[in-house]
Each structure stands twice: as structure tokens, then as C-alpha cells.
Amino acid sequence: MAKMKSEFMLAITQLAAEKNLPREVVLEAVEAGLASAFRKNNFAANQTISVRINPNTGEVTVYAEKTVVETVTDPRRELSLDAAKRTKKGIKLGDAIEVEATPKDAGRIAAQTAKQVVLQRLREAERELVFEEFSELESEIITGIVQRIEPRQIILDLGKTEGILANPEQVRTEHYRVGQRLKVYLMEVHRTNRGPQVLVSRTHRNLLRRLLELEVPEIHSGAVELKSIAREAGYRSKIAVEARQSGVDPVGSCVGLRGIRIQNIVSELNGEKIDIMEWHPDPATFIANALSPAQVVSVEVAEEEKTATVVVPDRQLSLAIGKEGQNARLAAKLTGWRIDIKSVSAAEAEKAALAERASVEIALEEAITEEPLQVELAEPVTQAPQIEEYVELLAPGGEEEGLPIEEVTPIEEALVEIAEPAPQLRFAEEIFPARVAKPDKKAKKGKGKKEGEEEVSRPKKVRQIQEAYIKDEYDELEEMVK
């Protein structure tokens, strides 16, 4: 019997090592399985029983809960008061007491039930352990192997469980293959009926942060701080760093000797371009640094609207904007400001237009506020009905038409001039006559015209008529202009 107990404990120890679970967890699972097996054949339905295994000897003891009564009617559920007092002193009628009731055997079916319960409890314990382990790794980098590629996701083997790399979290420029080893960013861990669900990403910007912390000791120690990161996965990223310790070059620390540190990160990200610039507390300087490699002439910021207007040389405009606006978009994400980029020529033209508009507004304001002028009209204004109405409004006290208008302002004088009817222009087709049809060359000379046929003059005669007509019209236009 002692040998069987020792073999039993040895089996529990091996099972705990195989499942990578604590020995206490395995013992609890076995106890729950044995309780389920014994309850099925040896105890009443819904009766509370418990199984305890001695961790040193492996001895199994079963306890059943019974109610203390004066007269026992169901021995499986009830216990007499005298027997209860022998087990525990101070017991009273109606109290519940645990009594040892270890059966001799459980039977084959009960053993199968116990096995199923033990396996189920072990699976649950293993899932809970995996969930806790990966929950501690959230927001960290883990390594996985591509296990299978599905239409909407890629399944990674993470050792104890599987990771899901969904389509939105995959880099468009990367091509994955089965067996490929990848470093991924662990975003979330969820509990499901099938175990923990681990969601990972290759596009998250914190993946770049964790890679920098691994490659750059100054960032890991805190001598250099990552202020902000803007990333378009697979194409380009921008990083702003600041030195927290005097004498440390933040950009040089990230780049490394001959660029070895940043090259390792670029290789891990499959050639993604990375721009590193120094963070500055002044927004204008920081925005100018964020637009590198483009040169910046000036930066004007509006604190309330959180907008910035950047002026760059004409030849640097396309470089500042970037391909499909990528450089400007990443700079805006990095700084948190809305950035408007203009060339020097466009900015100067805009300033000139604003200056001209301002001068016009000033002149108009001066004209409006100027003292009224004394203006006398030599002739009555009777050119158009609109002008007559306007004159009546300006001089309501006039007794007869054509009296001088007193106190006419420059704006009113300008309105009178604008209201004068302009000379009407005639279109070309109204001034010049239509072309006369050329005579038919095939027509025979000397023959008269047929009935219904239009008369055609000779070309010389036509030119004379046109010249005379044009001269008359020109004289009329000249008189109108005078």
C-alpha cells in the first residue's frame, strides 16, 4: 500500500512537471476529480463531500458533511448526537459536521469520471496560468513563428499558446511565410472558452519604441527619453528624442557607431526608413526639426488654433511635403500641430496681396470718414432714370431739375460716375457684313441667271462696298468716342 501511495505521488509530480503547473494545483485537480467519482456511487445526491490528499504520504481521505439529529433516518446525510459528540465536543442538534467516510472502492465508471474531471481541471489551470503569464507581457515585444496563414489573419506559435496577427495589424509591404520568425507587439489578452486569445501587431508604433529600448542602452536606462513617435508601418517613421543627462547626444545615441544601432532596427522592420530628430520645447523649432530633411526658412505658430505656417525654399517644397504628403503628415503627427507648408514665392505673393488689400481698405475707410465736398454740377443729370432718382435723394429740397447738389461725398460722386451709361459696343458680326458667296467657277460666262438663283457681284465690286461700309462705321465710332 505504501508503495502504491508513493507511486501515486510520483505520478502527480511528473504530471505537474509535464504541464508546467505547480504541484499544489495538480493536487487540487485530483482532489476535485476523486470527489466527483465518490459522490456518484457512495453518497447521496447534492451531498457536500471533500477529498484531501496528504502531500507527503499520498493518503486519500474523503469527508462527508452530515447534519446532527436526535433520531437518524438517512445514515448518508444524518448523524446522531452521541456520535457527533464523540467526534467534536460542544456540538448541538441541527449543526453540520464533517465526518470521514472514505469508501473502499469507486468502481470503473467512477474512475473514468474522475479522470475526465482531473483533465478538465488541469486544462483550466493551464489556461489560467497562460493567461496570467501573457497578461504580464502586454505592451511588450514577443517572438513567434508563423504557424499558418489564413485569409483574414495569421496564426503565430508563441510556445504555450497561439497569437493572432489580424490583417489590419500586418504591414502591407511585408510578405509572410510559414516557419518565419517574427517579433511582434503584444496588444491585448482576452479570456475565451477555448483559452486565452493573444492579439499581436506589426504596425503598432510602440513596436518601434520597444525595439529602440532593446537596441539603445541610453533609452533603457533613462539617459535619453523618447518624446514622441509617428509611424506609417512599412514606409517611414519619425522619432523625437531628448537628452535627460548632460553630455549625452540623443540623436547620436540612437544612431550608434556607423549607424549600427538604427540599422538593426531597420533590418527588423524590413527596410522601413526612420528619421530621428531632437525634441525642442519651442514649438517653432520643433516643427522645423520635424520637417527634416527639408530646410525651413521660417515658422509662424498660432497657439490658440494649434496651427503652424511653414515657409520653405521653392526647390525644397516637394521635399518638405514628401511623397503623397507623407513627410508633412508624419511631422504633424509627431508634433501634434496642424502644419501648412508654403514656398517662399507663394508666401511673398500672398503677403503682397494682403498688403494691397489692406491699403485699399485703409483708403476706403479714409474716403468714408472724409469731410463732405462742395460739388456743383454744370448741367442737369438727366442721363438715366436711376441717376435722376439718385439726384432727388441727394438734393430733396431742390425746386427744379438741374439745381446744384450740395455736400456730395467722394463715395457718392463715385456712385454717380459709375451710374453713367457706358457706350454700347457692337459685336464684330454686327459691324462687318457677312461674307459674300464666291461666284461659281463652273458657271458659263454670258449666260443669264436662272430663276430663283441669287445675284453674285464681282470680287472688285464687293471689296469697294466693304471698304465704304467699314469707313462709315469707323467714322461713327470715332464721333461716339469724342
C-alpha positions, 0 to 999 in steps of 0.5 A: 500500500505504501508503495502504491501511495508513493507511486501515486505521488510520483505520478502527480509530480511528473504530471505537474512537471509535464504541464508546467503547473505547480504541484499544489494545483495538480493536487487540487485537480485530483482532489476535485476529480476523486470527489466527483467519482465518490459522490456518484456511487457512495453518497447521496445526491447534492451531498457536500463531500471533500477529498484531501490528499496528504502531500507527503504520504499520498493518503486519500481521505474523503469527508462527508458533511452530515447534519446532527439529529436526535433520531437518524433516518438517512445514515448518508446525510444524518448523524446522531448526537452521541456520535457527533459528540464523540467526534467534536465536543460542544456540538448541538442538534441541527449543526453540520459536521464533517465526518470521514467516510472514505469508501473502499472502492469507486468502481470503473465508471467512477474512475473514468469520471474522475479522470475526465474531471482531473483533465478538465481541471488541469486544462483550466489551470493551464489556461489560467496560468497562460493567461496570467503569464501573457497578461504580464507581457502586454505592451511588450515585444514577443517572438513567434513563428508563423504557424499558418496563414489564413485569409483574414489573419495569421496564426503565430506559435508563441510556445504555450499558446497561439497569437493572432496577427489580424490583417489590419495589424500586418504591414502591407509591404511585408510578405509572410511565410510559414516557419518565419520568425517574427517579433511582434507587439503584444496588444491585448489578452482576452479570456475565451472558452477555448483559452486565452486569445493573444492579439499581436501587431506589426504596425503598432508604433510602440513596436518601434519604441520597444525595439529602440529600448532593446537596441539603445542602452541610453533609452533603457536606462533613462539617459535619453527619453523618447518624446514622441513617435509617428509611424506609417508601418512599412514606409517611414517613421519619425522619432523625437528624442531628448537628452535627460543627462548632460553630455549625452547626444540623443540623436547620436545615441540612437544612431550608434557607431556607423549607424549600427544601432538604427540599422538593426532596427531597420533590418527588423522592420524590413527596410522601413526608413526612420528619421530621428530628430531632437525634441525642442520645447519651442514649438517653432523649432520643433516643427522645423526639426520635424520637417527634416530633411527639408530646410525651413526658412521660417515658422509662424505658430498660432497657439490658440488654433494649434496651427503652424505656417511653414515657409520653405525654399521653392526647390525644397517644397516637394521635399518638405511635403514628401511623397503623397504628403507623407513627410508633412503628415508624419511631422504633424503627427509627431508634433501634434500641430496642424502644419501648412507648408508654403514656398517662399514665392507663394508666401511673398505673393500672398503677403503682397496681396494682403498688403494691397488689400489692406491699403485699399481698405485703409483708403476706403475707410479714409474716403468714408470718414472724409469731410463732405465736398462742395460739388456743383454740377454744370448741367442737369443729370438727366442721363438715366432714370436711376441717376435722376432718382439718385439726384432727388435723394441727394438734393430733396429740397431742390425746386427744379431739375438741374439745381446744384447738389450740395455736400456730395461725398467722394463715395457718392460722386463715385456712385454717380460716375459709375451710374453713367451709361457706358457706350454700347459696343457692337459685336464684330458680326454686327459691324462687318457684313457677312461674307459674300458667296464666291461666284461659281467657277463652273458657271458659263460666262454670258449666260443669264441667271436662272430663276430663283438663283441669287445675284453674285457681284464681282470680287472688285465690286464687293471689296469697294462696298466693304471698304465704304461700309467699314469707313462709315462705321469707323467714322461713327465710332470715332464721333461716339468716342469724342 
